[in-house]
Amino acid sequence: MPDIVLIHPRFDSSYWGLEHALAVLGGKAVLPVASLPLLSALTPPSYKITLIDEAIERIDFDRCARADIVGLTGMFVQRNRMREILTELKRRGAFVVVGGPWITVQETDFEGLADVVFVGEADDTWPQFLKDWAARRHLRRYEQTQKTDLTKLPIPRFDLLPNEEVSIRQHSNDAGVPVHL
């Protein structure tokens, strides 16, 4: 059974990140990551998938090094952390694929750190890559040029996220008004 680990890196602390407010309210993230559960749903059921949202849990690099494929996604604000993660994964000899908003905008930013790059959406290219990888003929670059037909996408595999990430907590603010996180 092929083994895949998909990682969403943490954000650097910022005004907009709500890190300090979340700590006071007992939460770890504002919203669950949607891209990793969707990629999981696009993956054949014969694959073992582990999702890591670094906002919730630390990356087990030893675990990642044992996986057949490690995927990483992220945005501009996560690019420095992405580079750190990719550098460590490559140091450990992991087979690494990178996709998401930042690599789509700046495709060469992680040159030499990724075995495969996904440009644009991966709704069509991820399943194609997995077929190619299984046949040992994967490409170094996949680009989805067509818009995704959202009516054909499967339901994301939110069941693979840690329970605490997808649960909704109710708190009250100072005025006694319920606040949902």
C-alpha positions as CSV (number, residue, x, y, z in Angstrom):
1,M,0.0,0.0,0.0
2,P,1.6,3.3,-1.1
3,D,2.0,5.8,1.8
4,I,1.4,9.5,1.3
5,V,1.9,12.3,3.9
6,L,0.4,15.7,3.0
7,I,1.6,18.8,4.9
8,H,0.2,22.3,5.4
9,P,2.8,24.5,7.0
10,R,2.2,26.8,9.9
11,F,2.0,30.5,9.4
12,D,4.5,32.9,10.8
13,S,3.1,34.9,13.7
14,S,1.4,38.0,12.5
15,Y,-1.3,40.5,13.3
16,W,-3.7,38.7,10.9
17,G,-2.9,35.2,12.1
18,L,-4.9,35.3,15.3
19,E,-2.3,33.1,17.0
20,H,-2.5,34.9,20.3
21,A,-6.3,35.1,20.4
22,L,-6.6,31.4,19.6
23,A,-4.4,30.5,22.6
24,V,-6.7,32.5,24.9
25,L,-9.8,30.9,23.5
26,G,-8.3,27.4,23.6
27,G,-8.1,26.9,19.8
28,K,-5.2,26.1,17.5
29,A,-6.6,27.1,14.1
30,V,-9.3,29.3,12.7
31,L,-10.5,26.9,10.0
32,P,-9.5,23.4,8.9
33,V,-7.3,23.2,5.8
34,A,-9.4,22.3,2.8
35,S,-6.8,21.4,0.2
36,L,-5.4,18.4,2.0
37,P,-8.7,16.6,2.6
38,L,-9.7,17.3,-1.1
39,L,-6.4,15.8,-2.4
40,S,-7.1,12.8,-0.1
41,A,-10.5,12.3,-1.6
42,L,-8.9,12.4,-5.1
43,T,-6.5,9.6,-4.0
44,P,-7.3,6.0,-4.6
45,P,-8.5,4.2,-1.5
46,S,-5.6,1.7,-1.8
47,Y,-3.2,4.5,-0.6
48,K,-2.5,5.2,3.1
49,I,-2.8,9.0,3.7
50,T,-1.6,11.0,6.7
51,L,-2.5,14.7,6.9
52,I,-0.4,17.1,8.9
53,D,-1.6,20.6,9.6
54,E,1.4,22.3,11.3
55,A,-1.0,24.7,13.0
56,I,-2.3,21.7,15.0
57,E,0.6,19.4,15.3
58,R,4.4,19.2,14.7
59,I,5.8,17.6,11.6
60,D,7.3,14.1,12.3
61,F,10.1,14.3,9.8
62,D,11.1,10.7,10.6
63,R,7.6,9.6,9.6
64,C,7.8,11.7,6.5
65,A,11.1,10.1,5.5
66,R,9.4,6.7,5.5
67,A,6.6,7.7,3.3
68,D,6.6,7.0,-0.5
69,I,5.4,10.5,-1.3
70,V,5.4,13.7,0.8
71,G,3.2,16.6,-0.5
72,L,3.5,20.2,0.6
73,T,1.2,23.2,-0.2
74,G,1.3,26.8,0.9
75,M,0.8,30.4,0.1
76,F,3.2,33.4,-0.2
77,V,3.1,34.0,3.6
78,Q,4.2,30.4,4.2
79,R,7.0,30.3,1.7
80,N,9.9,30.6,4.2
81,R,8.5,27.8,6.3
82,M,7.9,25.8,3.1
83,R,11.5,26.2,2.2
84,E,12.6,25.0,5.7
85,I,10.4,21.9,5.4
86,L,11.5,21.1,1.9
87,T,15.1,21.4,2.9
88,E,14.7,19.0,5.8
89,L,12.7,16.6,3.7
90,K,15.3,16.5,1.0
91,R,18.1,16.1,3.6
92,R,16.3,13.0,4.7
93,G,15.9,11.7,1.2
94,A,12.1,12.0,0.9
95,F,10.3,12.1,-2.4
96,V,8.6,15.5,-2.3
97,V,5.9,17.1,-4.4
98,V,4.9,20.7,-4.0
99,G,1.7,22.5,-5.1
100,G,-0.5,25.4,-4.1
101,P,-0.8,29.1,-4.6
102,W,2.9,30.1,-4.0
103,I,4.5,27.5,-6.3
104,T,1.9,28.4,-8.9
105,V,3.0,32.1,-8.8
106,Q,6.7,31.5,-8.3
107,E,7.4,28.1,-9.9
108,T,11.2,28.2,-9.6
109,D,11.3,29.3,-5.9
110,F,12.0,25.8,-4.6
111,E,14.3,24.7,-7.4
112,G,16.1,21.6,-6.5
113,L,14.0,21.0,-3.4
114,A,11.0,19.3,-5.0
115,D,10.8,16.2,-7.2
116,V,7.5,17.2,-8.7
117,V,5.8,20.6,-9.0
118,F,2.1,21.2,-9.4
119,V,1.1,24.5,-11.1
120,G,-2.5,25.6,-10.8
121,E,-5.3,23.5,-9.3
122,A,-4.5,19.8,-8.8
123,D,-8.0,18.4,-9.1
124,D,-7.1,16.7,-12.4
125,T,-3.3,16.6,-12.2
126,W,-3.1,14.9,-8.8
127,P,-4.9,11.7,-9.9
128,Q,-2.9,11.7,-13.1
129,F,0.3,12.1,-11.1
130,L,-0.6,9.1,-8.9
131,K,-1.2,7.0,-12.0
132,D,2.0,8.0,-13.5
133,W,3.9,7.5,-10.2
134,A,2.5,4.0,-9.8
135,A,3.7,3.2,-13.4
136,R,7.1,4.8,-12.6
137,R,6.8,7.4,-15.3
138,H,5.8,10.5,-13.4
139,L,6.6,13.9,-14.8
140,R,8.6,16.7,-13.0
141,R,5.8,19.2,-13.6
142,Y,2.1,19.0,-13.8
143,E,-0.1,21.9,-14.8
144,Q,-3.9,22.0,-14.8
145,T,-5.0,24.4,-17.5
146,Q,-8.7,23.7,-17.5
147,K,-11.0,25.1,-14.8
148,T,-12.3,22.6,-12.3
149,D,-15.9,21.4,-12.6
150,L,-16.8,21.6,-8.9
151,T,-19.8,19.4,-9.4
152,K,-17.5,16.5,-10.2
153,L,-15.2,16.8,-7.1
154,P,-15.6,14.3,-4.3
155,I,-16.4,15.2,-0.8
156,P,-13.2,16.1,1.0
157,R,-11.8,13.6,3.5
158,F,-12.3,15.7,6.6
159,D,-12.3,12.5,8.6
160,L,-8.5,12.4,8.2
161,L,-8.0,15.7,10.1
162,P,-7.4,15.6,13.8
163,N,-10.8,15.8,15.6
164,E,-9.9,18.9,17.5
165,E,-9.3,20.7,14.3
166,V,-12.7,20.1,12.8
167,S,-14.8,20.4,15.9
168,I,-16.5,23.7,16.6
169,R,-16.0,25.2,20.0
170,Q,-18.4,27.7,21.6
171,H,-17.0,30.4,23.8
172,S,-18.5,33.6,25.2
173,N,-16.9,37.0,24.9
174,D,-17.0,39.5,27.7
175,A,-20.5,40.5,26.7
176,G,-21.8,36.9,27.0
177,V,-22.3,36.6,23.2
178,P,-21.4,33.2,21.9
179,V,-18.3,33.0,19.7
180,H,-17.7,30.0,17.5
181,L,-14.2,28.9,16.6
